[in-house]
Amino acid sequence: MRFLPSPRRLLAVYVILYVAILYFPVLLLPVFSFNDSATPKLPLVGFTFRWYESLAGNAAMQGAAWNSLIVGVSAAVLSTVLGICAARAITRHRFRGKGPASALIMAPLILPEIIIAISLLVVLLGLGLQLSLVTVILGHLLICLPYSVTVLVSGFEGFDPSMEEASRDLGETSFGTLRRVTLPMLAPSIVSSLLVTFTISLDEFILAFFLSGTEPTLPVYIWGQLRFAAKLPNVLSLGSILIAASLVLLTAAEIFRRRAERKMELRP
Protein backbone atom coordinates (compact mmCIF):
# COMPACT_ATOMS: atom_id res chain seq x y z
CA MET A 1 0.00 0.00 0.00
CA ARG A 2 2.85 2.40 0.72
CA PHE A 3 3.86 2.30 -2.96
CA LEU A 4 0.58 3.88 -4.06
CA PRO A 5 1.02 7.52 -5.14
CA SER A 6 -0.62 10.15 -2.97
CA PRO A 7 -3.75 11.97 -4.23
CA ARG A 8 -1.77 15.21 -4.41
CA ARG A 9 0.82 13.60 -6.70
CA LEU A 10 -1.89 12.09 -8.90
CA LEU A 11 -3.56 15.48 -9.16
CA ALA A 12 -0.25 17.11 -10.14
CA VAL A 13 0.32 14.51 -12.87
CA TYR A 14 -3.22 15.00 -14.15
CA VAL A 15 -2.79 18.79 -14.31
CA ILE A 16 0.54 18.46 -16.17
CA LEU A 17 -0.95 16.05 -18.72
CA TYR A 18 -4.05 18.22 -19.14
CA VAL A 19 -2.02 21.38 -19.78
CA ALA A 20 0.35 19.56 -22.14
CA ILE A 21 -2.46 18.09 -24.25
CA LEU A 22 -4.29 21.42 -24.32
CA TYR A 23 -1.41 23.76 -25.12
CA PHE A 24 1.20 21.67 -26.93
CA PRO A 25 -0.56 22.08 -30.34
CA VAL A 26 -0.76 25.83 -29.70
CA LEU A 27 2.98 25.96 -29.01
CA LEU A 28 3.66 24.26 -32.34
CA LEU A 29 1.89 27.07 -34.20
CA PRO A 30 4.71 29.65 -33.90
CA VAL A 31 7.30 26.93 -34.54
CA PHE A 32 5.77 26.06 -37.92
CA SER A 33 5.26 29.74 -38.74
CA PHE A 34 9.05 30.08 -39.09
CA ASN A 35 9.38 26.92 -41.20
CA ASP A 36 10.68 27.50 -44.73
CA SER A 37 8.05 25.20 -46.19
CA ALA A 38 4.42 25.57 -47.22
CA THR A 39 3.58 22.37 -45.33
CA PRO A 40 3.66 22.31 -41.51
CA LYS A 41 5.61 19.16 -40.77
CA LEU A 42 8.65 17.90 -38.92
CA PRO A 43 11.56 18.04 -39.36
CA LEU A 44 11.66 21.73 -40.24
CA VAL A 45 13.07 22.56 -43.66
CA GLY A 46 14.68 25.83 -42.59
CA PHE A 47 14.19 29.10 -40.72
CA THR A 48 12.54 32.06 -42.44
CA PHE A 49 10.64 35.29 -41.78
CA ARG A 50 9.10 35.46 -45.25
CA TRP A 51 5.63 34.38 -44.11
CA TYR A 52 5.56 37.30 -41.68
CA GLU A 53 6.94 39.68 -44.30
CA SER A 54 4.18 38.69 -46.73
CA LEU A 55 1.56 39.86 -44.22
CA ALA A 56 2.74 43.47 -44.61
CA GLY A 57 1.40 43.68 -48.18
CA ASN A 58 -1.86 41.82 -47.58
CA ALA A 59 -4.58 44.46 -47.88
CA ALA A 60 -7.42 42.05 -47.07
CA MET A 61 -5.72 40.95 -43.86
CA GLN A 62 -5.03 44.54 -42.84
CA GLY A 63 -8.69 45.42 -43.43
CA ALA A 64 -9.79 42.49 -41.27
CA ALA A 65 -7.30 43.54 -38.58
CA TRP A 66 -8.70 47.09 -38.63
CA ASN A 67 -12.23 45.68 -38.30
CA SER A 68 -11.15 43.58 -35.32
CA LEU A 69 -9.56 46.65 -33.73
CA ILE A 70 -12.74 48.69 -34.14
CA VAL A 71 -14.92 45.91 -32.76
CA GLY A 72 -12.52 45.11 -29.91
CA VAL A 73 -12.15 48.70 -28.70
CA SER A 74 -15.88 49.39 -28.99
CA ALA A 75 -16.87 46.19 -27.19
CA ALA A 76 -14.27 46.77 -24.46
CA VAL A 77 -15.33 50.36 -23.77
CA LEU A 78 -19.08 49.66 -23.86
CA SER A 79 -18.87 46.51 -21.74
CA THR A 80 -16.67 48.26 -19.18
CA VAL A 81 -19.01 51.27 -18.92
CA LEU A 82 -22.04 49.00 -18.51
CA GLY A 83 -20.00 46.77 -16.21
CA ILE A 84 -19.28 49.70 -13.88
CA CYS A 85 -23.01 50.44 -13.64
CA ALA A 86 -23.94 46.79 -13.08
CA ALA A 87 -21.14 46.14 -10.58
CA ARG A 88 -22.05 49.23 -8.57
CA ALA A 89 -25.70 48.17 -8.45
CA ILE A 90 -24.76 44.63 -7.37
CA THR A 91 -22.31 45.68 -4.64
CA ARG A 92 -23.80 48.94 -3.34
CA HIS A 93 -27.57 48.47 -3.52
CA ARG A 94 -30.29 46.06 -2.51
CA PHE A 95 -33.24 45.69 -4.83
CA ARG A 96 -35.87 43.18 -5.77
CA GLY A 97 -34.69 40.79 -8.47
CA LYS A 98 -30.99 41.35 -7.76
CA GLY A 99 -30.19 37.63 -7.89
CA PRO A 100 -32.02 36.91 -11.16
CA ALA A 101 -30.55 40.06 -12.73
CA SER A 102 -27.02 38.99 -11.81
CA ALA A 103 -27.68 35.49 -13.16
CA LEU A 104 -29.02 36.95 -16.41
CA ILE A 105 -25.87 39.02 -16.88
CA MET A 106 -23.68 35.94 -16.33
CA ALA A 107 -25.82 33.65 -18.53
CA PRO A 108 -23.65 34.07 -21.68
CA LEU A 109 -20.80 32.36 -19.81
CA ILE A 110 -22.68 29.05 -19.71
CA LEU A 111 -24.78 29.24 -22.89
CA PRO A 112 -23.23 27.76 -26.08
CA GLU A 113 -21.92 30.57 -28.26
CA ILE A 114 -23.47 29.12 -31.40
CA ILE A 115 -26.91 29.27 -29.76
CA ILE A 116 -26.30 32.90 -28.81
CA ALA A 117 -25.08 33.67 -32.34
CA ILE A 118 -28.07 32.09 -34.08
CA SER A 119 -30.50 33.78 -31.68
CA LEU A 120 -28.92 37.19 -32.25
CA LEU A 121 -28.91 36.63 -36.00
CA VAL A 122 -32.63 35.83 -36.03
CA VAL A 123 -33.48 38.82 -33.80
CA LEU A 124 -31.32 41.32 -35.70
CA LEU A 125 -32.62 40.22 -39.11
CA GLY A 126 -36.16 40.31 -37.72
CA LEU A 127 -35.59 43.93 -36.70
CA GLY A 128 -34.44 44.73 -40.23
CA LEU A 129 -30.81 45.46 -39.29
CA GLN A 130 -28.09 44.85 -41.85
CA LEU A 131 -25.20 42.65 -40.75
CA SER A 132 -22.14 44.82 -40.19
CA LEU A 133 -19.50 45.66 -37.60
CA VAL A 134 -22.24 47.23 -35.49
CA THR A 135 -24.02 43.89 -35.15
CA VAL A 136 -20.71 42.22 -34.28
CA ILE A 137 -20.12 44.83 -31.58
CA LEU A 138 -23.59 44.13 -30.13
CA GLY A 139 -22.84 40.41 -30.05
CA HIS A 140 -19.43 40.88 -28.47
CA LEU A 141 -20.91 43.26 -25.92
CA LEU A 142 -23.21 40.47 -24.80
CA ILE A 143 -20.39 38.00 -24.15
CA CYS A 144 -17.86 40.53 -22.82
CA LEU A 145 -20.17 42.05 -20.21
CA PRO A 146 -20.03 39.08 -17.77
CA TYR A 147 -16.23 39.19 -17.71
CA SER A 148 -16.26 42.94 -17.16
CA VAL A 149 -18.79 42.66 -14.32
CA THR A 150 -16.75 39.90 -12.65
CA VAL A 151 -13.59 42.03 -12.65
CA LEU A 152 -15.36 45.22 -11.56
CA VAL A 153 -17.38 43.59 -8.78
CA SER A 154 -14.07 42.51 -7.28
CA GLY A 155 -12.86 46.09 -7.58
CA PHE A 156 -15.94 47.55 -5.88
CA GLU A 157 -15.70 45.02 -3.06
CA GLY A 158 -12.05 45.94 -2.55
CA PHE A 159 -12.57 49.46 -1.20
CA ASP A 160 -14.64 50.80 1.66
CA PRO A 161 -17.98 52.40 0.61
CA SER A 162 -17.61 54.81 3.53
CA MET A 163 -15.13 56.74 1.39
CA GLU A 164 -17.95 57.56 -1.03
CA GLU A 165 -20.23 58.43 1.87
CA ALA A 166 -17.59 60.76 3.32
CA SER A 167 -17.26 62.51 -0.03
CA ARG A 168 -21.00 63.14 -0.21
CA ASP A 169 -21.09 64.28 3.45
CA LEU A 170 -18.44 66.87 2.60
CA GLY A 171 -20.75 68.38 -0.02
CA GLU A 172 -19.61 66.62 -3.18
CA THR A 173 -22.27 65.71 -5.72
CA SER A 174 -22.94 62.11 -6.76
CA PHE A 175 -21.24 62.69 -10.10
CA GLY A 176 -18.31 64.40 -8.41
CA THR A 177 -17.94 61.47 -6.00
CA LEU A 178 -17.96 59.08 -8.94
CA ARG A 179 -15.33 61.13 -10.79
CA ARG A 180 -13.06 62.03 -7.87
CA VAL A 181 -13.35 58.98 -5.59
CA THR A 182 -14.93 55.92 -7.18
CA LEU A 183 -13.29 55.89 -10.60
CA PRO A 184 -9.74 56.60 -9.32
CA MET A 185 -10.11 53.77 -6.80
CA LEU A 186 -11.40 51.47 -9.56
CA ALA A 187 -8.73 52.46 -12.09
CA PRO A 188 -6.75 49.17 -11.94
CA SER A 189 -9.95 47.14 -12.24
CA ILE A 190 -11.16 49.31 -15.12
CA VAL A 191 -7.89 48.85 -17.02
CA SER A 192 -8.01 45.12 -16.32
CA SER A 193 -11.59 44.96 -17.59
CA LEU A 194 -10.69 46.83 -20.78
CA LEU A 195 -7.76 44.51 -21.51
CA VAL A 196 -9.66 41.31 -20.78
CA THR A 197 -12.74 42.24 -22.81
CA PHE A 198 -10.63 43.51 -25.72
CA THR A 199 -8.74 40.21 -25.78
CA ILE A 200 -11.98 38.19 -25.71
CA SER A 201 -13.42 40.26 -28.56
CA LEU A 202 -10.21 40.05 -30.58
CA ASP A 203 -10.15 36.22 -30.46
CA GLU A 204 -13.90 35.57 -30.79
CA PHE A 205 -14.97 33.74 -33.96
CA ILE A 206 -18.48 32.24 -33.79
CA LEU A 207 -20.46 35.46 -33.19
CA ALA A 208 -18.31 37.36 -35.70
CA PHE A 209 -18.85 34.62 -38.29
CA PHE A 210 -22.65 34.87 -38.01
CA LEU A 211 -22.95 38.64 -37.58
CA SER A 212 -20.14 40.25 -39.62
CA GLY A 213 -21.76 40.17 -43.06
CA THR A 214 -19.30 41.47 -45.65
CA GLU A 215 -16.95 43.01 -43.08
CA PRO A 216 -14.93 40.10 -41.64
CA THR A 217 -12.92 40.35 -38.47
CA LEU A 218 -9.47 38.78 -38.18
CA PRO A 219 -10.62 35.34 -36.90
CA VAL A 220 -13.21 35.14 -39.70
CA TYR A 221 -10.54 36.09 -42.25
CA ILE A 222 -8.23 33.38 -40.90
CA TRP A 223 -11.00 30.79 -41.18
CA GLY A 224 -11.60 31.81 -44.79
CA GLN A 225 -7.92 31.43 -45.66
CA LEU A 226 -7.81 27.87 -44.31
CA ARG A 227 -9.66 26.70 -47.41
CA PHE A 228 -6.55 27.41 -49.50
CA ALA A 229 -3.52 25.21 -48.82
CA ALA A 230 -1.13 27.80 -50.24
CA LYS A 231 -2.26 30.35 -47.64
CA LEU A 232 -1.61 28.06 -44.66
CA PRO A 233 1.87 29.48 -43.79
CA ASN A 234 0.42 33.01 -43.70
CA VAL A 235 -2.40 31.78 -41.44
CA LEU A 236 0.15 30.21 -39.08
CA SER A 237 2.08 33.48 -38.92
CA LEU A 238 -1.04 35.52 -38.30
CA GLY A 239 -2.22 33.06 -35.67
CA SER A 240 1.11 33.31 -33.89
CA ILE A 241 0.80 37.10 -33.77
CA LEU A 242 -2.69 36.80 -32.30
CA ILE A 243 -1.49 34.36 -29.64
CA ALA A 244 1.37 36.67 -28.67
CA ALA A 245 -0.96 39.70 -28.51
CA SER A 246 -3.48 37.81 -26.38
CA LEU A 247 -0.80 36.66 -23.94
CA VAL A 248 0.57 40.18 -23.58
CA LEU A 249 -2.87 41.70 -22.96
CA LEU A 250 -3.95 39.03 -20.48
CA THR A 251 -0.63 39.28 -18.62
CA ALA A 252 -1.02 43.05 -18.38
CA ALA A 253 -4.59 42.64 -17.10
CA GLU A 254 -3.44 40.19 -14.43
CA ILE A 255 -0.63 42.55 -13.36
CA PHE A 256 -3.10 45.42 -12.92
CA ARG A 257 -5.47 43.16 -10.98
CA ARG A 258 -2.76 41.98 -8.58
CA ARG A 259 -1.49 45.51 -8.04
CA ALA A 260 -5.00 46.59 -7.12
CA GLU A 261 -5.31 43.70 -4.66
CA ARG A 262 -1.99 44.58 -3.01
CA LYS A 263 -3.00 48.23 -2.67
CA MET A 264 -6.25 47.23 -1.00
CA GLU A 265 -4.45 44.86 1.39
CA LEU A 266 -1.99 47.62 2.40
CA ARG A 267 -4.74 50.18 2.91
CA PRO A 268 -5.58 50.53 6.65
ZISULTA-V30397 format. One record per pair of residues at least 24 apart in sequence whose C-alpha atoms are under 10 Angstrom apart, sorted by the first residue. I is the first residue (numbers start at 0). J is the second residue. D is the distance in Angstrom with one decimal. If there is no record, write none. Layout:
I & J & D
I & J & D
This chain:
25 & 238 & 9.5
25 & 239 & 8.8
25 & 242 & 8.6
26 & 239 & 9.0
26 & 242 & 9.5
27 & 235 & 9.7
27 & 239 & 9.5
28 & 232 & 9.9
28 & 234 & 9.6
28 & 235 & 6.1
28 & 236 & 8.0
28 & 237 & 9.8
28 & 238 & 7.4
28 & 239 & 6.3
28 & 242 & 9.2
29 & 235 & 6.9
29 & 236 & 6.8
29 & 237 & 9.3
29 & 238 & 7.9
29 & 239 & 5.1
29 & 240 & 8.4
29 & 242 & 8.9
29 & 243 & 9.4
30 & 235 & 9.1
30 & 236 & 9.4
30 & 239 & 8.9
31 & 232 & 7.8
31 & 235 & 7.1
31 & 236 & 8.3
31 & 239 & 9.5
32 & 231 & 9.2
32 & 232 & 6.1
32 & 233 & 7.7
32 & 234 & 8.4
32 & 235 & 5.1
32 & 236 & 4.9
32 & 237 & 8.6
32 & 238 & 8.7
32 & 239 & 7.3
32 & 240 & 9.9
33 & 232 & 8.6
33 & 235 & 8.9
33 & 236 & 7.8
34 & 232 & 8.3
35 & 232 & 9.1
36 & 232 & 7.9
37 & 228 & 8.1
37 & 229 & 6.7
37 & 230 & 8.2
37 & 231 & 7.0
37 & 232 & 5.8
37 & 233 & 9.2
38 & 228 & 8.4
38 & 229 & 8.7
38 & 231 & 7.7
38 & 232 & 7.5
39 & 231 & 8.4
39 & 232 & 7.7
39 & 235 & 9.0
48 & 236 & 9.2
49 & 232 & 9.5
49 & 233 & 9.2
49 & 236 & 9.7
50 & 230 & 9.5
50 & 231 & 9.6
50 & 232 & 6.2
50 & 233 & 5.4
50 & 234 & 8.8
50 & 235 & 8.5
50 & 236 & 6.4
50 & 237 & 8.9
51 & 232 & 8.9
51 & 233 & 7.0
51 & 234 & 9.7
51 & 235 & 9.3
51 & 236 & 5.9
51 & 237 & 7.6
51 & 239 & 9.8
51 & 240 & 9.2
52 & 233 & 9.4
52 & 236 & 9.5
53 & 232 & 9.9
53 & 233 & 7.5
53 & 236 & 9.6
54 & 233 & 7.0
54 & 234 & 9.4
54 & 236 & 8.3
54 & 237 & 7.8
57 & 233 & 9.9
59 & 215 & 9.5
59 & 217 & 9.7
59 & 220 & 8.3
60 & 215 & 9.5
60 & 216 & 9.0
60 & 217 & 7.1
60 & 220 & 7.0
60 & 221 & 8.5
60 & 224 & 9.9
60 & 237 & 9.1
61 & 216 & 9.9
61 & 217 & 8.6
62 & 214 & 8.6
62 & 215 & 8.4
62 & 216 & 8.3
62 & 217 & 8.5
62 & 220 & 9.6
63 & 214 & 7.4
63 & 215 & 5.7
63 & 216 & 4.7
63 & 217 & 4.8
63 & 218 & 8.4
63 & 219 & 8.3
63 & 220 & 6.5
63 & 221 & 9.3
64 & 201 & 9.2
64 & 215 & 8.9
64 & 216 & 6.5
64 & 217 & 5.2
64 & 218 & 9.0
64 & 220 & 8.9
65 & 215 & 9.8
65 & 216 & 8.0
65 & 217 & 8.4
66 & 132 & 7.3
66 & 135 & 10.0
66 & 201 & 9.8
66 & 211 & 9.7
66 & 214 & 7.2
66 & 215 & 7.0
66 & 216 & 5.4
66 & 217 & 7.4
67 & 132 & 8.9
67 & 135 & 9.7
67 & 136 & 9.8
67 & 197 & 9.6
67 & 200 & 7.9
67 & 201 & 6.0
67 & 202 & 8.9
67 & 203 & 9.6
67 & 207 & 9.5
67 & 214 & 9.7
67 & 215 & 8.1
67 & 216 & 4.9
67 & 217 & 5.8
67 & 218 & 8.4
67 & 219 & 9.7
68 & 197 & 8.7
68 & 200 & 9.1
68 & 201 & 7.3
68 & 216 & 8.6
68 & 217 & 9.0
69 & 132 & 8.2
69 & 133 & 9.7
69 & 136 & 8.7
69 & 201 & 9.7
69 & 216 & 9.4
70 & 132 & 6.7
70 & 133 & 7.9
70 & 134 & 9.6
70 & 135 & 7.0
70 & 136 & 5.4
70 & 137 & 9.2
70 & 139 & 8.0
70 & 140 & 9.5
70 & 197 & 8.6
70 & 200 & 7.2
70 & 201 & 7.8
70 & 207 & 9.7
70 & 216 & 8.2
71 & 135 & 9.7
71 & 136 & 7.8
71 & 139 & 8.2
71 & 140 & 9.5
71 & 143 & 10.0
71 & 193 & 9.5
71 & 194 & 9.7
71 & 196 & 7.7
71 & 197 & 4.9
71 & 198 & 7.4
71 & 199 & 8.1
71 & 200 & 5.1
71 & 201 & 5.6
71 & 202 & 9.2
71 & 203 & 9.7
71 & 216 & 9.8
72 & 136 & 9.3
72 & 193 & 8.3
72 & 194 & 9.4
72 & 196 & 8.8
72 & 197 & 6.2
72 & 198 & 9.6
72 & 200 & 8.5
72 & 201 & 9.1
73 & 133 & 9.4
73 & 136 & 6.7
73 & 137 & 9.4
73 & 139 & 9.2
73 & 140 & 8.5
73 & 196 & 10.0
73 & 197 & 8.5
73 & 200 & 9.5
74 & 133 & 9.9
74 & 135 & 9.0
74 & 136 & 5.6
74 & 137 & 7.6
74 & 138 & 8.8
74 & 139 & 6.0
74 & 140 & 5.1
74 & 141 & 8.9
74 & 142 & 9.4
74 & 143 & 7.2
74 & 144 & 8.8
74 & 193 & 8.9
74 & 196 & 7.2
74 & 197 & 6.9
74 & 199 & 9.5
74 & 200 & 7.0
74 & 201 & 9.7
75 & 136 & 9.4
75 & 139 & 8.8
75 & 140 & 7.6
75 & 143 & 7.4
75 & 144 & 8.7
75 & 147 & 8.5
75 & 192 & 7.6
75 & 193 & 5.1
75 & 194 & 7.5
75 & 195 & 8.0
75 & 196 & 5.1
75 & 197 & 5.0
75 & 198 & 8.7
75 & 199 & 9.0
75 & 200 & 7.7
75 & 201 & 10.0
76 & 140 & 9.3
76 & 147 & 10.0
76 & 189 & 9.7
76 & 192 & 9.0
76 & 193 & 6.6
76 & 194 & 9.8
76 & 196 & 8.6
76 & 197 & 8.5
77 & 136 & 9.2
77 & 137 & 9.5
77 & 139 & 9.9
77 & 140 & 7.0
77 & 143 & 9.3
77 & 144 & 8.5
77 & 147 & 9.9
77 & 193 & 9.4
77 & 196 & 9.8
78 & 137 & 9.9
78 & 139 & 8.8
78 & 140 & 5.7
78 & 141 & 8.0
78 & 142 & 9.0
78 & 143 & 6.2
78 & 144 & 4.9
78 & 145 & 8.5
78 & 146 & 8.8
78 & 147 & 6.4
78 & 148 & 8.4
78 & 192 & 8.5
78 & 193 & 8.2
78 & 196 & 7.5
78 & 197 & 9.6
79 & 140 & 9.4
79 & 143 & 8.6
79 & 144 & 7.2
79 & 145 & 9.9
79 & 146 & 9.2
79 & 147 & 5.7
79 & 148 & 7.7
79 & 150 & 9.5
79 & 151 & 8.3
79 & 188 & 9.7
79 & 189 & 6.9
79 & 190 & 9.1
79 & 191 & 9.6
79 & 192 & 6.3
79 & 193 & 6.4
79 & 194 & 9.9
79 & 196 & 8.0
80 & 144 & 9.4
80 & 147 & 8.9
80 & 148 & 9.8
80 & 189 & 8.9
80 & 192 & 9.8
80 & 193 & 9.6
81 & 140 & 9.4
81 & 144 & 7.4
81 & 147 & 8.5
81 & 148 & 8.3
82 & 143 & 9.3
82 & 144 & 6.2
82 & 145 & 7.9
82 & 146 & 8.6
82 & 147 & 5.4
82 & 148 & 4.7
82 & 149 & 8.4
82 & 150 & 8.7
82 & 151 & 6.8
82 & 152 & 8.5
82 & 189 & 9.3
82 & 192 & 8.7
83 & 144 & 10.0
83 & 147 & 8.1
83 & 148 & 7.1
83 & 150 & 9.6
83 & 151 & 6.4
83 & 152 & 8.2
83 & 154 & 9.7
83 & 155 & 8.9
83 & 182 & 9.2
83 & 185 & 9.2
83 & 188 & 9.8
83 & 189 & 8.2
83 & 192 & 9.8
84 & 148 & 8.9
84 & 151 & 9.5
85 & 144 & 9.4
85 & 145 & 9.8
85 & 147 & 9.5
85 & 148 & 6.7
85 & 149 & 10.0
85 & 151 & 8.9
85 & 152 & 8.5
86 & 147 & 8.8
86 & 148 & 5.6
86 & 149 & 7.9
86 & 150 & 8.8
86 & 151 & 5.9
86 & 152 & 4.9
86 & 153 & 8.6
86 & 154 & 8.8
86 & 155 & 7.1
86 & 156 & 9.3
87 & 148 & 9.3
87 & 151 & 8.4
87 & 152 & 7.3
87 & 154 & 9.8
87 & 155 & 6.9
87 & 156 & 9.4
87 & 181 & 9.9
88 & 152 & 9.5
89 & 148 & 9.4
89 & 152 & 7.6
89 & 155 & 9.4
90 & 151 & 9.8
90 & 152 & 6.8
90 & 153 & 9.2
90 & 154 & 9.9
90 & 155 & 6.8
90 & 156 & 6.8
90 & 160 & 9.6
91 & 152 & 10.0
91 & 155 & 8.4
91 & 156 & 9.0
91 & 160 & 7.8
101 & 145 & 9.2
101 & 148 & 9.4
102 & 145 & 9.6
103 & 145 & 9.3
104 & 141 & 8.5
104 & 142 & 9.2
104 & 144 & 7.3
104 & 145 & 5.9
104 & 146 & 9.7
104 & 148 & 8.4
105 & 141 & 9.6
105 & 142 & 8.7
105 & 143 & 9.8
105 & 144 & 8.0
105 & 145 & 5.0
105 & 146 & 8.3
105 & 148 & 8.6
105 & 149 & 8.8
106 & 141 & 9.6
106 & 142 & 8.9
106 & 145 & 8.0
107 & 141 & 7.1
107 & 142 & 5.7
107 & 143 & 8.7
107 & 144 & 8.8
107 & 145 & 7.3
107 & 146 & 9.9
108 & 141 & 9.8
108 & 142 & 7.1
108 & 143 & 9.2
108 & 144 & 9.7
108 & 145 & 7.1
108 & 146 & 8.5
110 & 142 & 9.9
112 & 142 & 8.6
112 & 203 & 9.8
112 & 204 & 9.5
112 & 205 & 6.7
112 & 206 & 7.1
113 & 205 & 6.4
113 & 206 & 7.2
113 & 208 & 10.0
113 & 209 & 8.8
114 & 205 & 9.8
114 & 206 & 9.6
115 & 141 & 9.1
115 & 142 & 9.1
115 & 205 & 9.3
115 & 206 & 7.7
116 & 205 & 6.9
116 & 206 & 5.0
116 & 207 & 8.4
116 & 208 & 8.7
116 & 209 & 6.3
116 & 210 & 7.5
117 & 205 & 9.6
117 & 206 & 8.4
117 & 209 & 7.3
117 & 210 & 9.0
119 & 206 & 8.7
119 & 209 & 8.8
119 & 210 & 8.1
120 & 206 & 9.0
120 & 209 & 6.8
120 & 210 & 6.5
123 & 210 & 9.0
124 & 210 & 9.9
129 & 210 & 9.1
129 & 211 & 9.5
129 & 212 & 8.0
130 & 209 & 8.6
130 & 210 & 5.6
130 & 211 & 5.7
130 & 212 & 4.8
130 & 213 & 7.8
130 & 214 & 8.6
131 & 207 & 9.5
131 & 210 & 6.8
131 & 211 & 5.0
131 & 212 & 5.5
131 & 213 & 7.0
131 & 214 & 6.2
131 & 215 & 8.7
132 & 207 & 8.6
132 & 210 & 7.8
132 & 211 & 5.8
132 & 212 & 8.1
132 & 213 & 9.1
132 & 214 & 6.6
132 & 215 & 8.2
132 & 216 & 8.5
133 & 210 & 8.9
133 & 211 & 8.4
134 & 206 & 9.4
134 & 207 & 8.7
134 & 209 & 9.6
134 & 210 & 5.9
134 & 211 & 7.0
134 & 212 & 9.0
135 & 200 & 9.5
135 & 206 & 6.9
135 & 207 & 5.6
135 & 208 & 8.8
135 & 209 & 8.5
135 & 210 & 5.4
135 & 211 & 5.7
135 & 212 & 9.1
135 & 214 & 9.6
135 & 215 & 9.6
135 & 216 & 9.0
136 & 200 & 8.7
136 & 206 & 9.5
136 & 207 & 8.7
136 & 210 & 9.1
136 & 211 & 9.3
137 & 206 & 9.7
137 & 210 & 9.3
138 & 200 & 9.5
138 & 205 & 10.0
138 & 206 & 6.3
138 & 207 & 7.9
138 & 209 & 9.7
138 & 210 & 7.7
138 & 211 & 9.9
139 & 196 & 8.9
139 & 197 & 9.6
139 & 199 & 8.4
139 & 200 & 6.0
139 & 201 & 9.5
139 & 203 & 8.0
139 & 206 & 7.3
139 & 207 & 8.1
140 & 196 & 8.8
140 & 200 & 8.5
142 & 196 & 8.9
142 & 199 & 8.6
142 & 200 & 8.5
142 & 203 & 9.6
142 & 206 & 9.4
143 & 192 & 9.3
143 & 193 & 9.8
143 & 195 & 8.5
143 & 196 & 5.4
143 & 197 & 8.3
143 & 198 & 9.6
143 & 199 & 7.0
143 & 200 & 7.3
144 & 192 & 9.4
144 & 196 & 7.9
145 & 196 & 9.4
146 & 192 & 7.4
146 & 193 & 9.9
146 & 195 & 7.5
146 & 196 & 6.9
146 & 199 & 9.1
147 & 188 & 9.0
147 & 189 & 8.4
147 & 191 & 8.6
147 & 192 & 5.1
147 & 193 & 7.7
147 & 194 & 9.7
147 & 195 & 7.7
147 & 196 & 6.7
148 & 192 & 8.2
149 & 188 & 9.9
149 & 192 & 8.7
150 & 187 & 9.9
150 & 188 & 6.3
150 & 189 & 8.1
150 & 190 & 9.9
150 & 191 & 7.4
150 & 192 & 6.1
150 & 193 & 9.9
150 & 195 & 9.1
150 & 256 & 8.4
151 & 185 & 7.7
151 & 186 & 9.8
151 & 187 & 9.5
151 & 188 & 5.8
151 & 189 & 6.9
151 & 190 & 9.9
151 & 191 & 8.8
151 & 192 & 7.1
152 & 185 & 9.9
152 & 188 & 8.9
153 & 185 & 9.6
153 & 188 & 7.9
153 & 256 & 9.4
153 & 259 & 9.9
153 & 260 & 9.2
154 & 184 & 8.2
154 & 185 & 5.9
154 & 186 & 8.8
154 & 187 & 8.1
154 & 188 & 5.6
154 & 189 & 8.4
154 & 256 & 8.6
154 & 259 & 7.9
154 & 260 & 8.4
154 & 263 & 9.4
155 & 181 & 8.5
155 & 182 & 9.9
155 & 184 & 8.6
155 & 185 & 7.0
155 & 188 & 8.8
156 & 263 & 9.9
157 & 184 & 9.1
157 & 185 & 8.9
157 & 188 & 10.0
157 & 259 & 8.4
157 & 260 & 7.4
157 & 262 & 9.3
157 & 263 & 6.1
157 & 264 & 8.6
158 & 184 & 7.5
158 & 185 & 8.7
158 & 260 & 9.9
158 & 262 & 9.8
158 & 263 & 6.7
158 & 264 & 9.7
158 & 266 & 8.9
159 & 263 & 9.5
159 & 266 & 10.0
184 & 259 & 8.8
184 & 262 & 9.9
184 & 263 & 9.6
185 & 259 & 8.4
186 & 255 & 9.1
186 & 256 & 9.9
186 & 259 & 8.5
187 & 252 & 8.6
187 & 253 & 9.9
187 & 254 & 9.1
187 & 255 & 5.3
187 & 256 & 6.2
187 & 257 & 8.9
187 & 258 & 7.5
187 & 259 & 5.7
187 & 260 & 9.2
188 & 252 & 8.5
188 & 253 & 9.8
188 & 255 & 7.1
188 & 256 & 6.1
188 & 257 & 9.6
188 & 258 & 9.6
188 & 259 & 7.1
188 & 260 & 9.5
189 & 252 & 9.6
189 & 255 & 9.2
189 & 256 & 9.3
190 & 251 & 9.1
190 & 252 & 7.0
190 & 255 & 7.2
190 & 256 & 8.6
191 & 248 & 9.1
191 & 249 & 8.4
191 & 250 & 9.7
191 & 251 & 7.6
191 & 252 & 4.3
191 & 253 & 7.0
191 & 254 & 8.4
191 & 255 & 6.0
191 & 256 & 6.2
191 & 257 & 9.9
191 & 259 & 9.8
192 & 252 & 7.4
192 & 253 & 10.0
192 & 255 & 9.7
192 & 256 & 9.2
193 & 248 & 9.6
193 & 252 & 8.3
194 & 245 & 9.3
194 & 247 & 9.6
194 & 248 & 5.8
194 & 249 & 6.8
194 & 250 & 9.3
194 & 251 & 7.6
194 & 252 & 5.7
194 & 253 & 9.3
194 & 255 & 9.8
195 & 245 & 9.0
195 & 248 & 7.1
195 & 249 & 6.2
195 & 250 & 9.5
195 & 251 & 9.1
195 & 252 & 6.4
195 & 253 & 9.0
196 & 248 & 9.9
196 & 249 & 9.6
196 & 252 & 10.0
197 & 245 & 9.2
197 & 248 & 8.4
197 & 249 & 9.6
198 & 241 & 9.5
198 & 244 & 8.3
198 & 245 & 5.8
198 & 246 & 8.9
198 & 247 & 9.6
198 & 248 & 6.7
198 & 249 & 7.2
198 & 252 & 9.9
199 & 245 & 8.5
199 & 249 & 9.6
201 & 241 & 8.4
201 & 244 & 9.5
201 & 245 & 8.2
202 & 241 & 7.7
202 & 242 & 8.9
202 & 245 & 8.0
217 & 241 & 9.2
